[in-house]
Amino acid sequence: MSATNQLVQAGGAAPPATVKVWDPLVRVFHWSLATLFLVAYATGDDIEKVHVAAGYTIAGLVALRVIWGLIGPQHARFANFVRSPRTTLLYLRDVMLFRAPRYIGHNPAGGAMIVALLVLIAGSCVTGFMLTTDAWWGSKALGEVHEAIANLTVGLVAFHVLGVLLASFEHRENLIKAMVTGRKRAK
């Protein structure tokens, strides 16, 4: 008797069917970026070598994700989840009314968040790199911009986590688990 048959007999219902949504590159990128951003943010000026190494690694990850967003599989492609501002705002309205439709891939708000986070993180990488050059070395103004971008990113990350929790609650689906396994409920 298979494990699935045992579950059906023991619980009276088959486990829900799942579909592959996020490929390994997207998942490894996501968790690596989250970890490295935390490392970079926590080290700041205190452990400069670690901060710079994390920053360069983040820059490489962002470049890879942008390329993957153009040529990767269906749910990794920007064309699959980047929607118009109008569509995104209407989706957010539906979220607030607890009637937002469920998406197999990223929903319009998630797509907008991905773009916003990638832009901010890329901005942080650019300003961080500039601070290592002769032209901008020691620039307090650029250092403040770099820090402001990092703090704004932390704010967006908080909204991202809240959005994931809200969508998980609304659709009764563990989206954090889905970003680990790559699989979501089929329906």
C-alpha positions in Angstrom: 0.0 0.0 0.0 1.5 3.4 -1.0 1.8 6.4 1.4 -0.9 8.2 -0.6 -3.3 5.3 -0.3 -2.6 5.2 3.5 -3.4 8.9 3.8 -6.7 8.5 1.8 -7.7 5.5 4.0 -6.6 7.1 7.3 -8.0 10.6 6.7 -10.8 9.9 4.3 -9.5 12.3 1.6 -6.5 12.5 -0.7 -3.9 15.1 0.0 -4.3 18.2 -2.3 -2.6 18.1 -5.6 0.4 20.4 -6.0 2.1 22.0 -9.0 5.7 23.1 -9.4 5.8 26.9 -9.4 9.2 28.3 -8.4 12.3 26.7 -9.9 15.4 26.1 -7.8 17.2 29.2 -9.1 14.4 31.5 -8.0 14.2 29.9 -4.5 17.9 29.9 -3.9 18.1 33.5 -5.1 15.3 34.5 -2.8 16.7 33.0 0.4 20.3 33.9 -0.5 19.3 37.5 -1.1 17.3 37.7 2.1 20.3 36.2 4.1 22.9 38.4 2.4 20.9 41.6 2.8 20.5 40.8 6.5 24.3 40.3 6.7 25.0 43.5 4.8 22.6 45.5 6.9 23.8 44.1 10.2 27.5 44.6 9.4 27.2 48.1 7.9 30.3 50.2 8.9 31.2 47.7 11.7 32.7 44.9 9.6 33.5 46.6 6.3 35.0 43.5 4.6 31.9 41.4 5.3 29.6 44.2 4.3 31.4 44.8 1.0 31.6 41.1 0.2 27.9 40.7 0.9 27.2 43.8 -1.3 29.1 42.5 -4.3 27.4 39.1 -3.9 24.0 40.7 -3.8 24.9 42.7 -6.9 25.7 39.5 -8.7 22.5 37.8 -7.5 20.4 40.8 -8.7 22.0 40.7 -12.1 21.4 36.9 -12.3 17.8 37.4 -11.3 17.2 40.1 -13.9 18.6 37.8 -16.6 16.5 34.9 -15.3 13.4 37.2 -15.3 13.9 37.5 -19.0 14.8 34.0 -20.0 13.8 31.7 -17.1 10.8 29.4 -16.8 7.2 30.7 -16.9 6.8 31.7 -13.2 10.3 33.3 -13.0 9.7 35.6 -15.9 8.8 39.2 -15.3 6.3 39.0 -18.1 4.4 36.5 -16.1 3.9 38.6 -13.0 4.6 42.3 -13.6 1.2 44.0 -14.1 0.1 47.5 -14.8 -0.3 50.0 -11.9 -4.1 49.9 -12.4 -4.2 46.1 -12.2 -2.0 46.2 -9.1 -4.1 48.8 -7.3 -7.3 47.0 -8.1 -5.8 43.8 -6.7 -4.7 45.6 -3.6 -8.3 46.9 -3.2 -9.5 43.3 -3.5 -7.0 42.2 -0.9 -8.3 44.8 1.6 -11.9 43.5 0.9 -10.7 39.8 1.3 -11.8 38.9 -2.2 -8.5 38.9 -4.0 -8.1 36.1 -6.5 -5.5 33.4 -5.9 -2.6 33.2 -8.3 -0.4 30.2 -8.9 2.6 32.4 -9.4 3.1 35.9 -8.0 0.1 38.0 -7.7 0.1 41.6 -9.0 1.1 43.1 -5.6 3.9 40.5 -5.3 5.1 41.4 -8.8 5.2 45.1 -7.9 7.1 44.3 -4.7 9.7 42.2 -6.6 10.3 45.1 -9.0 10.5 47.6 -6.2 12.9 45.5 -4.1 15.1 44.7 -7.1 15.3 48.4 -8.0 16.1 49.5 -4.4 18.6 46.7 -3.9 20.3 47.6 -7.2 20.4 51.2 -6.0 22.0 50.2 -2.8 24.6 48.1 -4.7 25.4 51.1 -7.1 25.7 53.6 -4.3 27.8 51.1 -2.2 30.1 50.6 -5.1 30.4 54.3 -5.7 31.5 54.8 -2.1 34.5 52.5 -2.8 35.7 54.7 -5.7 38.2 57.5 -5.6 35.6 60.0 -6.8 33.1 59.2 -4.1 35.3 57.9 -1.2 34.2 59.5 2.1 31.1 61.3 0.6 28.8 61.8 3.5 25.9 62.7 1.2 26.2 59.5 -0.9 26.7 57.5 2.3 23.4 58.9 3.6 21.7 58.0 0.3 23.1 54.5 0.6 21.8 54.2 4.1 18.4 55.7 3.2 18.0 53.1 0.4 18.9 50.3 2.8 16.4 51.6 5.4 13.7 51.9 2.8 14.4 48.4 1.6 13.9 47.1 5.2 10.5 48.8 5.2 9.6 47.2 1.9 10.8 43.8 3.2 8.4 44.3 6.2 5.5 45.0 3.8 6.6 42.0 1.7 6.5 39.7 4.8 3.1 41.1 5.8 1.8 40.6 2.3 2.9 37.0 2.3 1.3 36.3 5.6 -1.9 38.0 4.5 -2.1 36.1 1.3 -1.3 32.9 3.1 -4.1 33.5 5.5 -6.6 34.7 2.8 -6.0 31.7 0.5 -5.2 29.2 3.3 -1.9 28.4 1.8 1.6 28.4 3.3 3.5 30.6 0.9 6.7 30.4 2.9 6.7 26.7 2.5 6.0 27.1 -1.2 9.1 29.3 -1.5 11.1 26.5 0.1 9.6 23.5 -1.8 8.8 25.3 -5.1 5.3 23.8 -5.0 1.8 25.2 -4.4 -1.6 23.8 -4.2 -3.0 23.2 -7.7 -6.4 24.7 -6.9 
